[in-house]
Amino acid sequence: MKKLLLATAAGALLAGAAAAEEIKLGISLGYTGPLESMAPGMEAGAQLAIKEVNDSKLLLDGSTVTAVTGDSTCIDAAAATATVTRLITAEGVKGIMGGQCSGETIASLQNVALANGVVMVSPSATSPALTTIEDNGLFFRTAPSDARQGEVMATIMREKGIESAAVTYTNNDYGKGLADSFVAAFEAQGGKVTVNAAHDDGKADYSAEVAALAAAGGDALVVAGYVDQGGSGVVRAALDTGAFDTFVFPDGMVGQALVDNFGEEINGSFGQNPAAEGEGREKFLEMAKTAGFDGTSAYSAEAYDAAALILLGMAAAKSSDPNVYKNSIMDVANEPGEKILPGELGKALEILNNGGDVDYVGAAAVEMTDVGETAGVYREVSFDNGEMTVVGYR
């Protein structure tokens, strides 16, 4: 009997060793396109979580994680679909941190991920359409829906005494969803929207669009666009013609690139983007600094959280199979369990490996709603003296 027990134990050890694998995690971001300035920081956030897990050697019997990147272009649905197809069918990734923009995320999910049963966790796709999309339990996001951003933006504007506003939005799922959400919230709070008009990205001249916006007038211009594309083009034309001197910038515009583009020209303007405050964020910022990147860059914290949730979901399910671990992501994201901050992924893995529960808080104060998206905290920013300053959180 003793020999049998020893043989069984030895077999278990061998089985455990054999269970270790190289897990490929896809990263689908717009390395080219209208938000290309944000993609490096987002990848760096995801890679930070991957390194932390690898260093712990505690994921699935010592399995290692390798990132495989792909360019979604952010706005080209066909290109994003092709990228995610390659990641899944050719590279064999077990999950995808992405997409970055809403339209390409919807296309990648519907055209590829659903058919192949692969989990996607987006750090930055914010269209309200993703709240109700058919996803077979495979899609999550660590950024809140723009349904909430519209309300937050409207409240900030009304508090600042802005009674009327013109709105221009990039002509896609993200832009239209955010614009519609804002218009409804602003008007419900007593504000007046003078015009709500789309603009196309990729144009060299936005003077015609700005002329129409100026004709409608308003105390401020809301630019629901992309900082590396048409959004900045609209701002440039508005400044050059003197059409508006106060701008309101949602998340697609908020970043260092905006300051680099316009400096003191946008003094007095303001905006907001998802970002939590507290110990989790501070720890992430310290870790990012040590790793050599700016942790305050847009959605880098949410990208860290997205990658971490995928890997902790695998650990909780004791499987890298997306159709198995998809059922564990909500469990590790929410109570009950020990709260987990950045830098504590090894601790989380140890707890999960021992059959315990974790409540992943992460860098962006993750708390998933029943549809698999975070409720969201927003960072309010102002632009003065050629710099972006954090005003507070909402």
PAZA-660662 format. One record per residue (C-alpha): x, y, z; residue in three letters. Coordinates in steps of 0.25 Angstrom, whole numbers, always signed. Example, Ala and Ser with C-alpha at 12.3 -4.5 7.8 and 13.67 -1.06 7.14 Angstrom:
<recs>
xx=+49, yy=-18, zz=+31, res=Ala
xx=+55, yy=-4, zz=+29, res=Ser
</recs>
This chain:
<recs>
xx=+0, yy=+0, zz=+0, res=Met
xx=+11, yy=+10, zz=+3, res=Lys
xx=+18, yy=+7, zz=-10, res=Lys
xx=+4, yy=+10, zz=-17, res=Leu
xx=+3, yy=+23, zz=-10, res=Leu
xx=+17, yy=+27, zz=-13, res=Leu
xx=+15, yy=+23, zz=-28, res=Ala
xx=+2, yy=+31, zz=-28, res=Thr
xx=+9, yy=+43, zz=-22, res=Ala
xx=+20, yy=+42, zz=-32, res=Ala
xx=+10, yy=+41, zz=-43, res=Gly
xx=+3, yy=+54, zz=-38, res=Ala
xx=+16, yy=+61, zz=-38, res=Leu
xx=+19, yy=+57, zz=-52, res=Leu
xx=+5, yy=+60, zz=-56, res=Ala
xx=+7, yy=+74, zz=-50, res=Gly
xx=+20, yy=+76, zz=-57, res=Ala
xx=+14, yy=+72, zz=-70, res=Ala
xx=+2, yy=+82, zz=-68, res=Ala
xx=+11, yy=+94, zz=-69, res=Ala
xx=+10, yy=+101, zz=-82, res=Glu
xx=+13, yy=+113, zz=-90, res=Glu
xx=+1, yy=+121, zz=-90, res=Ile
xx=+0, yy=+132, zz=-101, res=Lys
xx=-8, yy=+144, zz=-98, res=Leu
xx=-12, yy=+153, zz=-109, res=Gly
xx=-11, yy=+168, zz=-109, res=Ile
xx=-19, yy=+175, zz=-119, res=Ser
xx=-17, yy=+190, zz=-119, res=Leu
xx=-17, yy=+202, zz=-129, res=Gly
xx=-2, yy=+203, zz=-131, res=Tyr
xx=-5, yy=+211, zz=-144, res=Thr
xx=-17, yy=+220, zz=-145, res=Gly
xx=-25, yy=+231, zz=-137, res=Pro
xx=-20, yy=+227, zz=-123, res=Leu
xx=-6, yy=+221, zz=-126, res=Glu
xx=+0, yy=+230, zz=-116, res=Ser
xx=-8, yy=+223, zz=-105, res=Met
xx=-5, yy=+209, zz=-110, res=Ala
xx=+10, yy=+208, zz=-104, res=Pro
xx=+6, yy=+211, zz=-90, res=Gly
xx=-6, yy=+201, zz=-91, res=Met
xx=+3, yy=+190, zz=-96, res=Glu
xx=+13, yy=+194, zz=-85, res=Ala
xx=+2, yy=+192, zz=-74, res=Gly
xx=-2, yy=+178, zz=-79, res=Ala
xx=+12, yy=+174, zz=-80, res=Gln
xx=+15, yy=+178, zz=-66, res=Leu
xx=+4, yy=+169, zz=-61, res=Ala
xx=+9, yy=+158, zz=-69, res=Ile
xx=+23, yy=+159, zz=-64, res=Lys
xx=+18, yy=+160, zz=-50, res=Glu
xx=+10, yy=+146, zz=-52, res=Val
xx=+22, yy=+140, zz=-59, res=Asn
xx=+32, yy=+144, zz=-48, res=Asp
xx=+23, yy=+138, zz=-37, res=Ser
xx=+23, yy=+124, zz=-44, res=Lys
xx=+10, yy=+121, zz=-38, res=Leu
xx=+1, yy=+121, zz=-50, res=Leu
xx=-5, yy=+107, zz=-54, res=Leu
xx=+7, yy=+98, zz=-49, res=Asp
xx=+18, yy=+108, zz=-53, res=Gly
xx=+12, yy=+112, zz=-67, res=Ser
xx=+18, yy=+124, zz=-74, res=Thr
xx=+11, yy=+135, zz=-81, res=Val
xx=+16, yy=+141, zz=-94, res=Thr
xx=+9, yy=+153, zz=-100, res=Ala
xx=+6, yy=+153, zz=-115, res=Val
xx=+3, yy=+167, zz=-121, res=Thr
xx=-5, yy=+171, zz=-133, res=Gly
xx=-9, yy=+184, zz=-139, res=Asp
xx=-24, yy=+187, zz=-139, res=Ser
xx=-22, yy=+201, zz=-145, res=Thr
xx=-33, yy=+205, zz=-135, res=Cys
xx=-43, yy=+209, zz=-146, res=Ile
xx=-42, yy=+199, zz=-158, res=Asp
xx=-52, yy=+187, zz=-154, res=Ala
xx=-46, yy=+178, zz=-165, res=Ala
xx=-32, yy=+180, zz=-161, res=Ala
xx=-35, yy=+178, zz=-146, res=Ala
xx=-43, yy=+165, zz=-150, res=Thr
xx=-31, yy=+160, zz=-158, res=Ala
xx=-22, yy=+163, zz=-147, res=Thr
xx=-30, yy=+156, zz=-136, res=Val
xx=-32, yy=+144, zz=-146, res=Thr
xx=-17, yy=+143, zz=-147, res=Arg
xx=-15, yy=+144, zz=-132, res=Leu
xx=-26, yy=+133, zz=-130, res=Ile
xx=-24, yy=+123, zz=-141, res=Thr
xx=-9, yy=+125, zz=-145, res=Ala
xx=-3, yy=+128, zz=-131, res=Glu
xx=-13, yy=+120, zz=-122, res=Gly
xx=-15, yy=+131, zz=-112, res=Val
xx=-24, yy=+127, zz=-100, res=Lys
xx=-29, yy=+141, zz=-98, res=Gly
xx=-28, yy=+155, zz=-103, res=Ile
xx=-25, yy=+168, zz=-96, res=Met
xx=-33, yy=+177, zz=-105, res=Gly
xx=-38, yy=+183, zz=-114, res=Gly
xx=-35, yy=+198, zz=-112, res=Gln
xx=-46, yy=+205, zz=-119, res=Cys
xx=-61, yy=+201, zz=-119, res=Ser
xx=-64, yy=+199, zz=-134, res=Gly
xx=-52, yy=+189, zz=-136, res=Glu
xx=-55, yy=+182, zz=-123, res=Thr
xx=-69, yy=+180, zz=-127, res=Ile
xx=-65, yy=+174, zz=-140, res=Ala
xx=-54, yy=+166, zz=-134, res=Ser
xx=-63, yy=+160, zz=-124, res=Leu
xx=-75, yy=+157, zz=-134, res=Gln
xx=-66, yy=+152, zz=-145, res=Asn
xx=-55, yy=+144, zz=-138, res=Val
xx=-55, yy=+143, zz=-123, res=Ala
xx=-69, yy=+138, zz=-122, res=Leu
xx=-68, yy=+127, zz=-133, res=Ala
xx=-55, yy=+122, zz=-127, res=Asn
xx=-59, yy=+123, zz=-112, res=Gly
xx=-48, yy=+133, zz=-108, res=Val
xx=-49, yy=+143, zz=-96, res=Val
xx=-47, yy=+157, zz=-99, res=Met
xx=-44, yy=+168, zz=-88, res=Val
xx=-44, yy=+182, zz=-93, res=Ser
xx=-37, yy=+193, zz=-85, res=Pro
xx=-43, yy=+204, zz=-93, res=Ser
xx=-55, yy=+201, zz=-103, res=Ala
xx=-66, yy=+209, zz=-96, res=Thr
xx=-78, yy=+209, zz=-106, res=Ser
xx=-91, yy=+207, zz=-99, res=Pro
xx=-94, yy=+197, zz=-110, res=Ala
xx=-84, yy=+187, zz=-103, res=Leu
xx=-93, yy=+186, zz=-91, res=Thr
xx=-104, yy=+178, zz=-97, res=Thr
xx=-96, yy=+171, zz=-108, res=Ile
xx=-98, yy=+156, zz=-110, res=Glu
xx=-84, yy=+151, zz=-105, res=Asp
xx=-87, yy=+137, zz=-99, res=Asn
xx=-80, yy=+141, zz=-86, res=Gly
xx=-67, yy=+144, zz=-94, res=Leu
xx=-66, yy=+159, zz=-93, res=Phe
xx=-62, yy=+168, zz=-82, res=Phe
xx=-56, yy=+182, zz=-80, res=Arg
xx=-49, yy=+189, zz=-69, res=Thr
xx=-53, yy=+203, zz=-75, res=Ala
xx=-67, yy=+208, zz=-72, res=Pro
xx=-78, yy=+210, zz=-82, res=Ser
xx=-79, yy=+224, zz=-89, res=Asp
xx=-94, yy=+224, zz=-84, res=Ala
xx=-87, yy=+228, zz=-70, res=Arg
xx=-77, yy=+237, zz=-77, res=Gln
xx=-88, yy=+245, zz=-83, res=Gly
xx=-94, yy=+248, zz=-70, res=Glu
xx=-81, yy=+251, zz=-63, res=Val
xx=-77, yy=+261, zz=-74, res=Met
xx=-91, yy=+268, zz=-74, res=Ala
xx=-90, yy=+270, zz=-59, res=Thr
xx=-76, yy=+276, zz=-59, res=Ile
xx=-80, yy=+286, zz=-70, res=Met
xx=-93, yy=+290, zz=-63, res=Arg
xx=-85, yy=+292, zz=-50, res=Glu
xx=-76, yy=+301, zz=-58, res=Lys
xx=-87, yy=+309, zz=-63, res=Gly
xx=-88, yy=+305, zz=-77, res=Ile
xx=-102, yy=+306, zz=-82, res=Glu
xx=-100, yy=+303, zz=-97, res=Ser
xx=-90, yy=+294, zz=-105, res=Ala
xx=-87, yy=+290, zz=-119, res=Ala
xx=-83, yy=+275, zz=-121, res=Val
xx=-75, yy=+269, zz=-131, res=Thr
xx=-72, yy=+254, zz=-131, res=Tyr
xx=-64, yy=+244, zz=-139, res=Thr
xx=-73, yy=+237, zz=-148, res=Asn
xx=-73, yy=+223, zz=-142, res=Asn
xx=-79, yy=+214, zz=-131, res=Asp
xx=-70, yy=+221, zz=-120, res=Tyr
xx=-73, yy=+235, zz=-124, res=Gly
xx=-88, yy=+234, zz=-127, res=Lys
xx=-90, yy=+226, zz=-114, res=Gly
xx=-83, yy=+236, zz=-106, res=Leu
xx=-89, yy=+248, zz=-113, res=Ala
xx=-103, yy=+243, zz=-111, res=Asp
xx=-101, yy=+239, zz=-96, res=Ser
xx=-96, yy=+253, zz=-94, res=Phe
xx=-107, yy=+261, zz=-101, res=Val
xx=-117, yy=+253, zz=-93, res=Ala
xx=-111, yy=+256, zz=-80, res=Ala
xx=-107, yy=+271, zz=-83, res=Phe
xx=-121, yy=+274, zz=-87, res=Glu
xx=-127, yy=+266, zz=-75, res=Ala
xx=-119, yy=+275, zz=-67, res=Gln
xx=-124, yy=+288, zz=-73, res=Gly
xx=-113, yy=+290, zz=-84, res=Gly
xx=-115, yy=+293, zz=-98, res=Lys
xx=-108, yy=+286, zz=-110, res=Val
xx=-107, yy=+295, zz=-122, res=Thr
xx=-103, yy=+285, zz=-131, res=Val
xx=-98, yy=+270, zz=-131, res=Asn
xx=-90, yy=+267, zz=-143, res=Ala
xx=-81, yy=+256, zz=-148, res=Ala
xx=-67, yy=+258, zz=-154, res=His
xx=-59, yy=+248, zz=-161, res=Asp
xx=-44, yy=+245, zz=-158, res=Asp
xx=-33, yy=+246, zz=-168, res=Gly
xx=-36, yy=+259, zz=-174, res=Lys
xx=-26, yy=+270, zz=-176, res=Ala
xx=-35, yy=+281, zz=-174, res=Asp
xx=-47, yy=+283, zz=-164, res=Tyr
xx=-51, yy=+297, zz=-167, res=Ser
xx=-64, yy=+294, zz=-173, res=Ala
xx=-68, yy=+285, zz=-160, res=Glu
xx=-63, yy=+296, zz=-151, res=Val
xx=-71, yy=+307, zz=-159, res=Ala
xx=-84, yy=+299, zz=-157, res=Ala
xx=-81, yy=+297, zz=-142, res=Leu
xx=-78, yy=+312, zz=-141, res=Ala
xx=-91, yy=+316, zz=-148, res=Ala
xx=-99, yy=+308, zz=-137, res=Ala
xx=-90, yy=+314, zz=-126, res=Gly
xx=-89, yy=+311, zz=-111, res=Gly
xx=-82, yy=+314, zz=-99, res=Asp
xx=-72, yy=+302, zz=-102, res=Ala
xx=-69, yy=+292, zz=-112, res=Leu
xx=-69, yy=+277, zz=-108, res=Val
xx=-59, yy=+269, zz=-116, res=Val
xx=-63, yy=+254, zz=-115, res=Ala
xx=-52, yy=+250, zz=-125, res=Gly
xx=-38, yy=+244, zz=-125, res=Tyr
xx=-26, yy=+252, zz=-121, res=Val
xx=-17, yy=+246, zz=-132, res=Asp
xx=-27, yy=+249, zz=-143, res=Gln
xx=-39, yy=+257, zz=-146, res=Gly
xx=-42, yy=+262, zz=-132, res=Gly
xx=-29, yy=+270, zz=-132, res=Ser
xx=-32, yy=+274, zz=-146, res=Gly
xx=-45, yy=+280, zz=-142, res=Val
xx=-38, yy=+287, zz=-130, res=Val
xx=-27, yy=+293, zz=-139, res=Arg
xx=-37, yy=+299, zz=-149, res=Ala
xx=-46, yy=+304, zz=-137, res=Ala
xx=-34, yy=+311, zz=-131, res=Leu
xx=-29, yy=+317, zz=-144, res=Asp
xx=-42, yy=+323, zz=-148, res=Thr
xx=-46, yy=+327, zz=-133, res=Gly
xx=-59, yy=+319, zz=-134, res=Ala
xx=-57, yy=+314, zz=-120, res=Phe
xx=-48, yy=+317, zz=-108, res=Asp
xx=-53, yy=+307, zz=-98, res=Thr
xx=-53, yy=+292, zz=-101, res=Phe
xx=-58, yy=+280, zz=-94, res=Val
xx=-50, yy=+267, zz=-96, res=Phe
xx=-55, yy=+253, zz=-93, res=Pro
xx=-46, yy=+241, zz=-92, res=Asp
xx=-42, yy=+239, zz=-106, res=Gly
xx=-35, yy=+253, zz=-106, res=Met
xx=-29, yy=+253, zz=-92, res=Val
xx=-14, yy=+250, zz=-92, res=Gly
xx=+0, yy=+256, zz=-93, res=Gln
xx=-2, yy=+257, zz=-108, res=Ala
xx=-13, yy=+267, zz=-106, res=Leu
xx=-4, yy=+276, zz=-98, res=Val
xx=+8, yy=+274, zz=-108, res=Asp
xx=-1, yy=+278, zz=-119, res=Asn
xx=-7, yy=+291, zz=-113, res=Phe
xx=+0, yy=+295, zz=-101, res=Gly
xx=-5, yy=+308, zz=-95, res=Glu
xx=-15, yy=+310, zz=-107, res=Glu
xx=-25, yy=+301, zz=-99, res=Ile
xx=-24, yy=+308, zz=-86, res=Asn
xx=-37, yy=+309, zz=-79, res=Gly
xx=-42, yy=+296, zz=-85, res=Ser
xx=-45, yy=+283, zz=-78, res=Phe
xx=-49, yy=+269, zz=-79, res=Gly
xx=-50, yy=+255, zz=-72, res=Gln
xx=-45, yy=+241, zz=-75, res=Asn
xx=-46, yy=+228, zz=-67, res=Pro
xx=-36, yy=+227, zz=-55, res=Ala
xx=-37, yy=+223, zz=-41, res=Ala
xx=-31, yy=+229, zz=-29, res=Glu
xx=-26, yy=+222, zz=-16, res=Gly
xx=-15, yy=+212, zz=-12, res=Glu
xx=-17, yy=+203, zz=-24, res=Gly
xx=-14, yy=+214, zz=-34, res=Arg
xx=-2, yy=+219, zz=-26, res=Glu
xx=+4, yy=+205, zz=-25, res=Lys
xx=+2, yy=+204, zz=-40, res=Phe
xx=+9, yy=+218, zz=-43, res=Leu
xx=+21, yy=+213, zz=-35, res=Glu
xx=+22, yy=+200, zz=-42, res=Met
xx=+21, yy=+207, zz=-56, res=Ala
xx=+31, yy=+217, zz=-52, res=Lys
xx=+41, yy=+206, zz=-48, res=Thr
xx=+37, yy=+199, zz=-61, res=Ala
xx=+41, yy=+211, zz=-69, res=Gly
xx=+27, yy=+216, zz=-74, res=Phe
xx=+17, yy=+227, zz=-70, res=Asp
xx=+6, yy=+220, zz=-62, res=Gly
xx=-3, yy=+232, zz=-64, res=Thr
xx=-4, yy=+230, zz=-79, res=Ser
xx=-18, yy=+228, zz=-83, res=Ala
xx=-24, yy=+213, zz=-80, res=Tyr
xx=-10, yy=+207, zz=-76, res=Ser
xx=-16, yy=+204, zz=-63, res=Ala
xx=-28, yy=+198, zz=-69, res=Glu
xx=-19, yy=+190, zz=-78, res=Ala
xx=-11, yy=+184, zz=-66, res=Tyr
xx=-25, yy=+181, zz=-60, res=Asp
xx=-30, yy=+174, zz=-72, res=Ala
xx=-18, yy=+165, zz=-74, res=Ala
xx=-18, yy=+162, zz=-59, res=Ala
xx=-33, yy=+158, zz=-59, res=Leu
xx=-30, yy=+148, zz=-70, res=Ile
xx=-19, yy=+141, zz=-63, res=Leu
xx=-25, yy=+141, zz=-50, res=Leu
xx=-38, yy=+136, zz=-56, res=Gly
xx=-29, yy=+124, zz=-62, res=Met
xx=-24, yy=+121, zz=-48, res=Ala
xx=-37, yy=+121, zz=-41, res=Ala
xx=-43, yy=+112, zz=-52, res=Ala
xx=-30, yy=+103, zz=-52, res=Lys
xx=-30, yy=+104, zz=-67, res=Ser
xx=-25, yy=+113, zz=-79, res=Ser
xx=-37, yy=+108, zz=-87, res=Asp
xx=-45, yy=+121, zz=-90, res=Pro
xx=-58, yy=+114, zz=-89, res=Asn
xx=-55, yy=+109, zz=-75, res=Val
xx=-48, yy=+121, zz=-69, res=Tyr
xx=-58, yy=+131, zz=-75, res=Lys
xx=-67, yy=+127, zz=-63, res=Asn
xx=-57, yy=+131, zz=-53, res=Ser
xx=-54, yy=+145, zz=-57, res=Ile
xx=-66, yy=+151, zz=-50, res=Met
xx=-62, yy=+143, zz=-37, res=Asp
xx=-48, yy=+148, zz=-36, res=Val
xx=-53, yy=+163, zz=-40, res=Ala
xx=-63, yy=+164, zz=-29, res=Asn
xx=-65, yy=+161, zz=-14, res=Glu
xx=-64, yy=+152, zz=-6, res=Pro
xx=-49, yy=+150, zz=-4, res=Gly
xx=-36, yy=+157, zz=+0, res=Glu
xx=-34, yy=+170, zz=-8, res=Lys
xx=-23, yy=+170, zz=-18, res=Ile
xx=-15, yy=+182, zz=-22, res=Leu
xx=-5, yy=+184, zz=-33, res=Pro
xx=+8, yy=+177, zz=-29, res=Gly
xx=+0, yy=+166, zz=-22, res=Glu
xx=-3, yy=+156, zz=-33, res=Leu
xx=+6, yy=+146, zz=-27, res=Gly
xx=-1, yy=+147, zz=-14, res=Lys
xx=-14, yy=+145, zz=-22, res=Ala
xx=-9, yy=+133, zz=-29, res=Leu
xx=-5, yy=+127, zz=-16, res=Glu
xx=-19, yy=+129, zz=-10, res=Ile
xx=-26, yy=+123, zz=-22, res=Leu
xx=-17, yy=+111, zz=-23, res=Asn
xx=-20, yy=+108, zz=-9, res=Asn
xx=-35, yy=+109, zz=-12, res=Gly
xx=-38, yy=+123, zz=-6, res=Gly
xx=-45, yy=+135, zz=-12, res=Asp
xx=-39, yy=+148, zz=-16, res=Val
xx=-46, yy=+162, zz=-19, res=Asp
xx=-38, yy=+168, zz=-30, res=Tyr
xx=-37, yy=+183, zz=-28, res=Val
xx=-25, yy=+186, zz=-37, res=Gly
xx=-20, yy=+199, zz=-42, res=Ala
xx=-34, yy=+205, zz=-46, res=Ala
xx=-43, yy=+200, zz=-35, res=Ala
xx=-49, yy=+189, zz=-42, res=Val
xx=-63, yy=+185, zz=-38, res=Glu
xx=-71, yy=+178, zz=-49, res=Met
xx=-86, yy=+180, zz=-52, res=Thr
xx=-94, yy=+168, zz=-55, res=Asp
xx=-91, yy=+170, zz=-70, res=Val
xx=-76, yy=+169, zz=-68, res=Gly
xx=-72, yy=+184, zz=-69, res=Glu
xx=-67, yy=+193, zz=-58, res=Thr
xx=-76, yy=+203, zz=-52, res=Ala
xx=-65, yy=+213, zz=-54, res=Gly
xx=-58, yy=+225, zz=-47, res=Val
xx=-54, yy=+237, zz=-55, res=Tyr
xx=-42, yy=+247, zz=-54, res=Arg
xx=-46, yy=+261, zz=-56, res=Glu
xx=-35, yy=+269, zz=-63, res=Val
xx=-32, yy=+284, zz=-66, res=Ser
xx=-23, yy=+290, zz=-76, res=Phe
xx=-16, yy=+303, zz=-71, res=Asp
xx=-2, yy=+309, zz=-74, res=Asn
xx=+1, yy=+299, zz=-85, res=Gly
xx=-1, yy=+287, zz=-75, res=Glu
xx=-11, yy=+277, zz=-71, res=Met
xx=-15, yy=+276, zz=-57, res=Thr
xx=-24, yy=+266, zz=-49, res=Val
xx=-35, yy=+273, zz=-42, res=Val
xx=-42, yy=+262, zz=-35, res=Gly
xx=-49, yy=+249, zz=-37, res=Tyr
xx=-64, yy=+246, zz=-39, res=Arg
</recs>
